[in-house]
Amino acid sequence: MRDLKNTGFNDRLSAQKDAKQALLARFKPKPTVQDPEFEKLAEKRAAEKEAIRQQHELAKAELRREKAEKDAARLAAEMAAQEEVDAAKRAARKERKQLTKEEQKAARDARYAARKARKR
């Protein structure tokens, strides 16, 4: 029962080598048959992606423009409000100065009248 198939050591080694190569050949990538329409489909997909990208860019640009307009309007409103506040402050300051000038004139007139009264 030792040697039923009449195989020697070298025969077994070559059989083992062949089996190992067959096993490795199963894992090797097989050449694929490429669809003739593959290039056209890839170009079509690329064109669609580019169109979508451009639409997104336009939408983003529109959002940026709207935001810039809102910011400009807000800044203009803030500047107008600040101008109103400044104008009110200037008017109050002018009024205070006018009052002080009138008070100064009244004080000067009072001193003048007092001096005249002392001389008499």
N, CA, C and O atoms as a GROMACS GRO file, in nm:
protein
  480
    1MET      N    1   0.080  -0.118   0.000
    1MET     CA    2   0.000   0.000   0.000
    1MET      C    3   0.085   0.126   0.000
    1MET      O    4   0.035   0.237   0.013
    2ARG      N    5   0.204   0.107  -0.014
    2ARG     CA    6   0.290   0.222  -0.008
    2ARG      C    7   0.280   0.309  -0.131
    2ARG      O    8   0.260   0.430  -0.121
    3ASP      N    9   0.292   0.249  -0.244
    3ASP     CA   10   0.304   0.328  -0.366
    3ASP      C   11   0.199   0.284  -0.465
    3ASP      O   12   0.229   0.214  -0.562
    4LEU      N   13   0.074   0.324  -0.441
    4LEU     CA   14  -0.034   0.279  -0.527
    4LEU      C   15  -0.030   0.348  -0.662
    4LEU      O   16  -0.059   0.285  -0.764
    5LYS      N   17   0.003   0.473  -0.666
    5LYS     CA   18  -0.003   0.548  -0.791
    5LYS      C   19   0.131   0.548  -0.862
    5LYS      O   20   0.144   0.606  -0.969
    6ASN      N   21   0.226   0.487  -0.806
    6ASN     CA   22   0.360   0.480  -0.864
    6ASN      C   23   0.416   0.620  -0.890
    6ASN      O   24   0.469   0.648  -0.998
    7THR      N   25   0.404   0.706  -0.789
    7THR     CA   26   0.459   0.841  -0.804
    7THR      C   27   0.581   0.852  -0.716
    7THR      O   28   0.585   0.801  -0.604
    8GLY      N   29   0.680   0.919  -0.769
    8GLY     CA   30   0.801   0.940  -0.694
    8GLY      C   31   0.799   1.077  -0.626
    8GLY      O   32   0.704   1.154  -0.638
    9PHE      N   33   0.906   1.105  -0.556
    9PHE     CA   34   0.915   1.230  -0.482
    9PHE      C   35   0.912   1.350  -0.576
    9PHE      O   36   0.845   1.449  -0.549
   10ASN      N   37   0.984   1.340  -0.686
   10ASN     CA   38   0.987   1.450  -0.783
   10ASN      C   39   0.850   1.471  -0.847
   10ASN      O   40   0.812   1.585  -0.874
   11ASP      N   41   0.777   1.364  -0.871
   11ASP     CA   42   0.642   1.376  -0.927
   11ASP      C   43   0.551   1.450  -0.830
   11ASP      O   44   0.473   1.537  -0.870
   12ARG      N   45   0.561   1.416  -0.703
   12ARG     CA   46   0.477   1.483  -0.602
   12ARG      C   47   0.515   1.631  -0.589
   12ARG      O   48   0.426   1.715  -0.573
   13LEU      N   49   0.644   1.663  -0.597
   13LEU     CA   50   0.685   1.803  -0.589
   13LEU      C   51   0.633   1.883  -0.708
   13LEU      O   52   0.586   1.996  -0.691
   14SER      N   53   0.641   1.827  -0.827
   14SER     CA   54   0.592   1.899  -0.945
   14SER      C   55   0.440   1.914  -0.940
   14SER      O   56   0.386   2.016  -0.980
   15ALA      N   57   0.370   1.809  -0.888
   15ALA     CA   58   0.224   1.818  -0.875
   15ALA      C   59   0.189   1.928  -0.774
   15ALA      O   60   0.094   2.005  -0.796
   16GLN      N   61   0.264   1.936  -0.665
   16GLN     CA   62   0.240   2.039  -0.564
   16GLN      C   63   0.264   2.177  -0.624
   16GLN      O   64   0.187   2.270  -0.601
   17LYS      N   65   0.370   2.190  -0.702
   17LYS     CA   66   0.402   2.318  -0.766
   17LYS      C   67   0.293   2.359  -0.863
   17LYS      O   68   0.252   2.475  -0.866
   18ASP      N   69   0.244   2.264  -0.942
   18ASP     CA   70   0.136   2.293  -1.038
   18ASP      C   71   0.008   2.333  -0.966
   18ASP      O   72  -0.062   2.425  -1.010
   19ALA      N   73  -0.023   2.266  -0.856
   19ALA     CA   74  -0.145   2.299  -0.781
   19ALA      C   75  -0.133   2.439  -0.721
   19ALA      O   76  -0.230   2.516  -0.720
   20LYS      N   77  -0.015   2.472  -0.672
   20LYS     CA   78   0.004   2.605  -0.614
   20LYS      C   79  -0.008   2.712  -0.720
   20LYS      O   80  -0.068   2.817  -0.695
   21GLN      N   81   0.047   2.689  -0.838
   21GLN     CA   82   0.036   2.786  -0.947
   21GLN      C   83  -0.109   2.801  -0.993
   21GLN      O   84  -0.153   2.911  -1.025
   22ALA      N   85  -0.182   2.691  -0.996
   22ALA     CA   86  -0.323   2.698  -1.035
   22ALA      C   87  -0.403   2.778  -0.932
   22ALA      O   88  -0.492   2.856  -0.968
   23LEU      N   89  -0.371   2.758  -0.804
   23LEU     CA   90  -0.439   2.832  -0.699
   23LEU      C   91  -0.409   2.982  -0.708
   23LEU      O   92  -0.499   3.065  -0.694
   24LEU      N   93  -0.283   3.017  -0.732
   24LEU     CA   94  -0.247   3.158  -0.747
   24LEU      C   95  -0.307   3.219  -0.873
   24LEU      O   96  -0.340   3.338  -0.875
   25ALA      N   97  -0.320   3.141  -0.977
   25ALA     CA   98  -0.378   3.192  -1.103
   25ALA      C   99  -0.524   3.232  -1.083
   25ALA      O  100  -0.573   3.320  -1.154
   26ARG      N  101  -0.593   3.168  -0.989
   26ARG     CA  102  -0.733   3.204  -0.963
   26ARG      C  103  -0.745   3.346  -0.909
   26ARG      O  104  -0.845   3.414  -0.933
   27PHE      N  105  -0.643   3.391  -0.836
   27PHE     CA  106  -0.649   3.523  -0.774
   27PHE      C  107  -0.596   3.635  -0.863
   27PHE      O  108  -0.613   3.753  -0.831
   28LYS      N  109  -0.533   3.599  -0.974
   28LYS     CA  110  -0.481   3.702  -1.063
   28LYS      C  111  -0.597   3.770  -1.134
   28LYS      O  112  -0.695   3.704  -1.170
   29PRO      N  113  -0.587   3.904  -1.156
   29PRO     CA  114  -0.696   3.972  -1.226
   29PRO      C  115  -0.704   3.925  -1.370
   29PRO      O  116  -0.604   3.904  -1.439
   30LYS      N  117  -0.825   3.909  -1.410
   30LYS     CA  118  -0.847   3.862  -1.547
   30LYS      C  119  -0.863   3.984  -1.638
   30LYS      O  120  -0.917   4.086  -1.595
   31PRO      N  121  -0.819   3.975  -1.760
   31PRO     CA  122  -0.836   4.089  -1.851
   31PRO      C  123  -0.985   4.114  -1.875
   31PRO      O  124  -1.062   4.022  -1.902
   32THR      N  125  -1.021   4.243  -1.863
   32THR     CA  126  -1.162   4.276  -1.880
   32THR      C  127  -1.187   4.322  -2.023
   32THR      O  128  -1.099   4.376  -2.090
   33VAL      N  129  -1.307   4.299  -2.066
   33VAL     CA  130  -1.349   4.346  -2.197
   33VAL      C  131  -1.415   4.481  -2.174
   33VAL      O  132  -1.518   4.491  -2.106
   34GLN      N  133  -1.356   4.583  -2.230
   34GLN     CA  134  -1.407   4.717  -2.206
   34GLN      C  135  -1.518   4.750  -2.305
   34GLN      O  136  -1.509   4.721  -2.424
   35ASP      N  137  -1.622   4.811  -2.251
   35ASP     CA  138  -1.737   4.851  -2.331
   35ASP      C  139  -1.694   4.960  -2.428
   35ASP      O  140  -1.627   5.055  -2.387
   36PRO      N  141  -1.730   4.949  -2.555
   36PRO     CA  142  -1.691   5.053  -2.651
   36PRO      C  143  -1.757   5.189  -2.619
   36PRO      O  144  -1.707   5.293  -2.660
   37GLU      N  145  -1.867   5.186  -2.549
   37GLU     CA  146  -1.937   5.310  -2.514
   37GLU      C  147  -1.883   5.372  -2.384
   37GLU      O  148  -1.930   5.477  -2.341
   38PHE      N  149  -1.784   5.307  -2.323
   38PHE     CA  150  -1.734   5.352  -2.193
   38PHE      C  151  -1.679   5.495  -2.199
   38PHE      O  152  -1.707   5.576  -2.111
   39GLU      N  153  -1.602   5.525  -2.303
   39GLU     CA  154  -1.543   5.659  -2.317
   39GLU      C  155  -1.653   5.764  -2.332
   39GLU      O  156  -1.647   5.872  -2.273
   40LYS      N  157  -1.754   5.731  -2.413
   40LYS     CA  158  -1.864   5.827  -2.434
   40LYS      C  159  -1.941   5.850  -2.304
   40LYS      O  160  -1.979   5.962  -2.273
   41LEU      N  161  -1.964   5.743  -2.230
   41LEU     CA  162  -2.035   5.757  -2.103
   41LEU      C  163  -1.953   5.838  -2.003
   41LEU      O  164  -2.008   5.920  -1.930
   42ALA      N  165  -1.823   5.815  -2.000
   42ALA     CA  166  -1.737   5.890  -1.909
   42ALA      C  167  -1.738   6.038  -1.944
   42ALA      O  168  -1.742   6.124  -1.855
   43GLU      N  169  -1.733   6.069  -2.074
   43GLU     CA  170  -1.739   6.209  -2.116
   43GLU      C  171  -1.873   6.271  -2.080
   43GLU      O  172  -1.880   6.387  -2.037
   44LYS      N  173  -1.980   6.194  -2.096
   44LYS     CA  174  -2.114   6.244  -2.064
   44LYS      C  175  -2.124   6.273  -1.913
   44LYS      O  176  -2.176   6.377  -1.873
   45ARG      N  177  -2.074   6.180  -1.830
   45ARG     CA  178  -2.076   6.201  -1.685
   45ARG      C  179  -1.994   6.323  -1.645
   45ARG      O  180  -2.034   6.402  -1.560
   46ALA      N  181  -1.878   6.338  -1.709
   46ALA     CA  182  -1.792   6.453  -1.678
   46ALA      C  183  -1.862   6.583  -1.716
   46ALA      O  184  -1.854   6.682  -1.643
   47ALA      N  185  -1.930   6.584  -1.830
   47ALA     CA  186  -2.003   6.704  -1.872
   47ALA      C  187  -2.117   6.735  -1.775
   47ALA      O  188  -2.141   6.851  -1.741
   48GLU      N  189  -2.186   6.631  -1.729
   48GLU     CA  190  -2.295   6.652  -1.633
   48GLU      C  191  -2.240   6.707  -1.502
   48GLU      O  192  -2.298   6.799  -1.444
   49LYS      N  193  -2.129   6.651  -1.454
   49LYS     CA  194  -2.067   6.701  -1.331
   49LYS      C  195  -2.024   6.846  -1.346
   49LYS      O  196  -2.042   6.926  -1.254
   50GLU      N  197  -1.969   6.880  -1.461
   50GLU     CA  198  -1.926   7.018  -1.485
   50GLU      C  199  -2.045   7.112  -1.487
   50GLU      O  200  -2.038   7.222  -1.433
   51ALA      N  201  -2.156   7.069  -1.548
   51ALA     CA  202  -2.277   7.153  -1.550
   51ALA      C  203  -2.331   7.174  -1.409
   51ALA      O  204  -2.371   7.285  -1.373
   52ILE      N  205  -2.332   7.069  -1.331
   52ILE     CA  206  -2.380   7.080  -1.192
   52ILE      C  207  -2.288   7.172  -1.112
   52ILE      O  208  -2.335   7.253  -1.033
   53ARG      N  209  -2.156   7.158  -1.133
   53ARG     CA  210  -2.060   7.243  -1.063
   53ARG      C  211  -2.082   7.390  -1.098
   53ARG      O  212  -2.076   7.477  -1.012
   54GLN      N  213  -2.106   7.416  -1.226
   54GLN     CA  214  -2.128   7.554  -1.268
   54GLN      C  215  -2.257   7.609  -1.207
   54GLN      O  216  -2.263   7.726  -1.168
   55GLN      N  217  -2.361   7.525  -1.199
   55GLN     CA  218  -2.486   7.570  -1.137
   55GLN      C  219  -2.463   7.604  -0.990
   55GLN      O  220  -2.514   7.704  -0.940
   56HIS      N  221  -2.385   7.520  -0.922
   56HIS     CA  222  -2.355   7.546  -0.781
   56HIS      C  223  -2.275   7.675  -0.766
   56HIS      O  224  -2.300   7.754  -0.675
   57GLU      N  225  -2.179   7.698  -0.856
   57GLU     CA  226  -2.099   7.820  -0.851
   57GLU      C  227  -2.188   7.943  -0.872
   57GLU      O  228  -2.171   8.044  -0.804
   58LEU      N  229  -2.281   7.934  -0.967
   58LEU     CA  230  -2.372   8.046  -0.990
   58LEU      C  231  -2.459   8.072  -0.868
   58LEU      O  232  -2.482   8.187  -0.831
   59ALA      N  233  -2.508   7.966  -0.807
   59ALA     CA  234  -2.591   7.982  -0.687
   59ALA      C  235  -2.509   8.045  -0.574
   59ALA      O  236  -2.558   8.134  -0.504
   60LYS      N  237  -2.386   8.000  -0.557
   60LYS     CA  238  -2.299   8.058  -0.453
   60LYS      C  239  -2.272   8.205  -0.482
   60LYS      O  240  -2.274   8.288  -0.391
   61ALA      N  241  -2.246   8.237  -0.608
   61ALA     CA  242  -2.219   8.376  -0.644
   61ALA      C  243  -2.341   8.463  -0.616
   61ALA      O  244  -2.327   8.576  -0.568
   62GLU      N  245  -2.458   8.411  -0.645
   62GLU     CA  246  -2.582   8.485  -0.618
   62GLU      C  247  -2.599   8.507  -0.468
   62GLU      O  248  -2.636   8.616  -0.426
   63LEU      N  249  -2.573   8.405  -0.389
   63LEU     CA  250  -2.582   8.420  -0.243
   63LEU      C  251  -2.482   8.522  -0.192
   63LEU      O  252  -2.514   8.604  -0.106
   64ARG      N  253  -2.360   8.517  -0.246
   64ARG     CA  254  -2.259   8.614  -0.204
   64ARG      C  255  -2.301   8.756  -0.241
   64ARG      O  256  -2.281   8.849  -0.163
   65ARG      N  257  -2.360   8.773  -0.361
   65ARG     CA  258  -2.404   8.905  -0.405
   65ARG      C  259  -2.515   8.957  -0.314
   65ARG      O  260  -2.513   9.073  -0.273
   66GLU      N  261  -2.612   8.869  -0.284
   66GLU     CA  262  -2.722   8.910  -0.196
   66GLU      C  263  -2.670   8.948  -0.058
   66GLU      O  264  -2.715   9.046   0.001
   67LYS      N  265  -2.575   8.870  -0.007
   67LYS     CA  266  -2.519   8.900   0.125
   67LYS      C  267  -2.446   9.034   0.122
   67LYS      O  268  -2.457   9.113   0.215
   68ALA      N  269  -2.372   9.058   0.014
   68ALA     CA  270  -2.300   9.184   0.002
   68ALA      C  271  -2.398   9.302  -0.003
   68ALA      O  272  -2.373   9.406   0.057
   69GLU      N  273  -2.508   9.285  -0.076
   69GLU     CA  274  -2.609   9.391  -0.083
   69GLU      C  275  -2.671   9.416   0.054
   69GLU      O  276  -2.689   9.531   0.094
   70LYS      N  277  -2.703   9.309   0.126
   70LYS     CA  278  -2.760   9.325   0.260
   70LYS      C  279  -2.661   9.395   0.353
   70LYS      O  280  -2.699   9.483   0.430
   71ASP      N  281  -2.534   9.354   0.344
   71ASP     CA  282  -2.432   9.418   0.428
   71ASP      C  283  -2.418   9.566   0.394
   71ASP      O  284  -2.406   9.650   0.483
   72ALA      N  285  -2.420   9.597   0.264
   72ALA     CA  286  -2.407   9.737   0.223
   72ALA      C  287  -2.527   9.818   0.273
   72ALA      O  288  -2.511   9.930   0.320
   73ALA      N  289  -2.647   9.761   0.262
   73ALA     CA  290  -2.767   9.831   0.310
   73ALA      C  291  -2.760   9.850   0.461
   73ALA      O  292  -2.795   9.956   0.512
   74ARG      N  293  -2.717   9.747   0.532
   74ARG     CA  294  -2.705   9.757   0.677
   74ARG      C  295  -2.603   9.863   0.716
   74ARG      O  296  -2.627   9.943   0.807
   75LEU      N  297  -2.488   9.864   0.647
   75LEU     CA  298  -2.386   9.965   0.676
   75LEU      C  299  -2.437  10.106   0.647
   75LEU      O  300  -2.410  10.199   0.722
   76ALA      N  301  -2.511  10.120   0.536
   76ALA     CA  302  -2.564  10.252   0.502
   76ALA      C  303  -2.663  10.298   0.609
   76ALA      O  304  -2.664  10.415   0.648
   77ALA      N  305  -2.747  10.206   0.656
   77ALA     CA  306  -2.843  10.241   0.761
   77ALA      C  307  -2.770  10.278   0.890
   77ALA      O  308  -2.808  10.374   0.957
   78GLU      N  309  -2.667  10.203   0.924
   78GLU     CA  310  -2.589  10.234   1.045
   78GLU      C  311  -2.522  10.370   1.033
   78GLU      O  312  -2.520  10.448   1.128
   79MET      N  313  -2.467  10.398   0.914
   79MET     CA  314  -2.400  10.527   0.894
   79MET      C  315  -2.501  10.641   0.902
   79MET      O  316  -2.471  10.746   0.958
   80ALA      N  317  -2.621  10.621   0.845
   80ALA     CA  318  -2.724  10.725   0.851
   80ALA      C  319  -2.765  10.749   0.996
   80ALA      O  320  -2.782  10.863   1.038
   81ALA      N  321  -2.782  10.641   1.071
   81ALA     CA  322  -2.819  10.656   1.212
   81ALA      C  323  -2.708  10.726   1.289
   81ALA      O  324  -2.736  10.811   1.374
   82GLN      N  325  -2.583  10.692   1.259
   82GLN     CA  326  -2.471  10.757   1.326
   82GLN      C  327  -2.465  10.905   1.290
   82GLN      O  328  -2.435  10.989   1.375
   83GLU      N  329  -2.493  10.938   1.163
   83GLU     CA  330  -2.496  11.078   1.120
   83GLU      C  331  -2.603  11.155   1.195
   83GLU      O  332  -2.582  11.270   1.235
   84GLU      N  333  -2.720  11.092   1.212
   84GLU     CA  334  -2.827  11.158   1.286
   84GLU      C  335  -2.786  11.184   1.430
   84GLU      O  336  -2.811  11.292   1.484
   85VAL      N  337  -2.722  11.085   1.492
   85VAL     CA  338  -2.676  11.101   1.631
   85VAL      C  339  -2.572  11.213   1.638
   85VAL      O  340  -2.577  11.297   1.727
   86ASP      N  341  -2.478  11.213   1.542
   86ASP     CA  342  -2.375  11.317   1.541
   86ASP      C  343  -2.436  11.455   1.519
   86ASP      O  344  -2.396  11.552   1.584
   87ALA      N  345  -2.534  11.463   1.429
   87ALA     CA  346  -2.600  11.592   1.403
   87ALA      C  347  -2.671  11.640   1.530
   87ALA      O  348  -2.665  11.759   1.562
   88ALA      N  349  -2.738  11.550   1.600
   88ALA     CA  350  -2.806  11.588   1.724
   88ALA      C  351  -2.704  11.636   1.828
   88ALA      O  352  -2.729  11.734   1.898
   89LYS      N  353  -2.591  11.568   1.837
   89LYS     CA  354  -2.488  11.610   1.932
   89LYS      C  355  -2.432  11.747   1.896
   89LYS      O  356  -2.411  11.831   1.983
   90ARG      N  357  -2.408  11.769   1.766
   90ARG     CA  358  -2.357  11.899   1.722
   90ARG      C  359  -2.457  12.010   1.752
   90ARG      O  360  -2.420  12.118   1.797
   91ALA      N  361  -2.585  11.982   1.727
   91ALA     CA  362  -2.688  12.082   1.755
   91ALA      C  363  -2.694  12.113   1.904
   91ALA      O  364  -2.706  12.229   1.943
   92ALA      N  365  -2.685  12.010   1.987
   92ALA     CA  366  -2.687  12.032   2.132
   92ALA      C  367  -2.566  12.112   2.176
   92ALA      O  368  -2.577  12.200   2.261
   93ARG      N  369  -2.450  12.081   2.119
   93ARG     CA  370  -2.328  12.153   2.154
   93ARG      C  371  -2.339  12.300   2.113
   93ARG      O  372  -2.300  12.389   2.188
   94LYS      N  373  -2.392  12.325   1.991
   94LYS     CA  374  -2.409  12.463   1.947
   94LYS      C  375  -2.505  12.538   2.038
   94LYS      O  376  -2.483  12.654   2.073
   95GLU      N  377  -2.612  12.469   2.076
   95GLU     CA  378  -2.709  12.532   2.165
   95GLU      C  379  -2.645  12.566   2.300
   95GLU      O  380  -2.666  12.674   2.355
   96ARG      N  381  -2.566  12.471   2.353
   96ARG     CA  382  -2.497  12.497   2.480
   96ARG      C  383  -2.400  12.613   2.468
   96ARG      O  384  -2.391  12.697   2.558
   97LYS      N  385  -2.327  12.619   2.358
   97LYS     CA  386  -2.232  12.728   2.338
   97LYS      C  387  -2.306  12.860   2.326
   97LYS      O  388  -2.262  12.962   2.379
   98GLN      N  389  -2.418  12.858   2.255
   98GLN     CA  390  -2.497  12.980   2.240
   98GLN      C  391  -2.546  13.028   2.376
   98GLN      O  392  -2.540  13.147   2.408
   99LEU      N  393  -2.594  12.931   2.457
   99LEU     CA  394  -2.638  12.968   2.591
   99LEU      C  395  -2.524  13.025   2.673
   99LEU      O  396  -2.541  13.124   2.745
  100THR      N  397  -2.409  12.966   2.662
  100THR     CA  398  -2.295  13.015   2.740
  100THR      C  399  -2.255  13.153   2.691
  100THR      O  400  -2.214  13.238   2.771
  101LYS      N  401  -2.266  13.178   2.561
  101LYS     CA  402  -2.233  13.311   2.510
  101LYS      C  403  -2.331  13.413   2.565
  101LYS      O  404  -2.293  13.522   2.606
  102GLU      N  405  -2.460  13.375   2.565
  102GLU     CA  406  -2.561  13.466   2.618
  102GLU      C  407  -2.540  13.487   2.768
  102GLU      O  408  -2.555  13.598   2.819
  103GLU      N  409  -2.503  13.378   2.839
  103GLU     CA  410  -2.476  13.390   2.982
  103GLU      C  411  -2.355  13.478   3.006
  103GLU      O  412  -2.354  13.560   3.098
  104GLN      N  413  -2.253  13.460   2.922
  104GLN     CA  414  -2.133  13.543   2.936
  104GLN      C  415  -2.167  13.691   2.912
  104GLN      O  416  -2.119  13.779   2.983
  105LYS      N  417  -2.250  13.714   2.812
  105LYS     CA  418  -2.288  13.851   2.782
  105LYS      C  419  -2.369  13.911   2.898
  105LYS      O  420  -2.349  14.026   2.937
  106ALA      N  421  -2.460  13.828   2.952
  106ALA     CA  422  -2.540  13.876   3.066
  106ALA      C  423  -2.451  13.904   3.186
  106ALA      O  424  -2.471  14.005   3.254
  107ALA      N  425  -2.353  13.819   3.213
  107ALA     CA  426  -2.261  13.839   3.325
  107ALA      C  427  -2.178  13.965   3.301
  107ALA      O  428  -2.157  14.043   3.394
  108ARG      N  429  -2.132  13.984   3.180
  108ARG     CA  430  -2.051  14.103   3.147
  108ARG      C  431  -2.134  14.230   3.164
  108ARG      O  432  -2.088  14.329   3.219
  109ASP      N  433  -2.260  14.224   3.116
  109ASP     CA  434  -2.348  14.339   3.131
  109ASP      C  435  -2.374  14.368   3.279
  109ASP      O  436  -2.380  14.484   3.321
  110ALA      N  437  -2.390  14.261   3.358
  110ALA     CA  438  -2.414  14.280   3.502
  110ALA      C  439  -2.292  14.346   3.567
  110ALA      O  440  -2.308  14.435   3.650
  111ARG      N  441  -2.172  14.303   3.532
  111ARG     CA  442  -2.051  14.364   3.587
  111ARG      C  443  -2.040  14.510   3.545
  111ARG      O  444  -2.002  14.597   3.625
  112TYR      N  445  -2.072  14.535   3.421
  112TYR     CA  446  -2.066  14.672   3.371
  112TYR      C  447  -2.165  14.761   3.447
  112TYR      O  448  -2.131  14.872   3.488
  113ALA      N  449  -2.287  14.709   3.467
  113ALA     CA  450  -2.390  14.786   3.541
  113ALA      C  451  -2.347  14.806   3.684
  113ALA      O  452  -2.370  14.913   3.742
  114ALA      N  453  -2.283  14.705   3.745
  114ALA     CA  454  -2.239  14.717   3.884
  114ALA      C  455  -2.130  14.823   3.893
  114ALA      O  456  -2.128  14.903   3.986
  115ARG      N  457  -2.041  14.824   3.799
  115ARG     CA  458  -1.932  14.922   3.799
  115ARG      C  459  -1.989  15.064   3.785
  115ARG      O  460  -1.945  15.157   3.852
  116LYS      N  461  -2.086  15.078   3.696
  116LYS     CA  462  -2.148  15.208   3.676
  116LYS      C  463  -2.219  15.253   3.804
  116LYS      O  464  -2.217  15.371   3.840
  117ALA      N  465  -2.282  15.156   3.871
  117ALA     CA  466  -2.356  15.190   3.992
  117ALA      C  467  -2.258  15.234   4.103
  117ALA      O  468  -2.292  15.321   4.183
  118ARG      N  469  -2.141  15.175   4.110
  118ARG     CA  470  -2.044  15.211   4.212
  118ARG      C  471  -1.989  15.351   4.188
  118ARG      O  472  -1.963  15.425   4.283
  119LYS      N  473  -1.972  15.388   4.065
  119LYS     CA  474  -1.915  15.518   4.034
  119LYS      C  475  -2.014  15.629   4.068
  119LYS      O  476  -1.969  15.741   4.088
  120ARG      N  477  -2.134  15.610   4.076
  120ARG     CA  478  -2.233  15.714   4.101
  120ARG      C  479  -2.250  15.741   4.242
  120ARG      O  480  -2.330  15.826   4.280
   0.00000   0.00000   0.00000
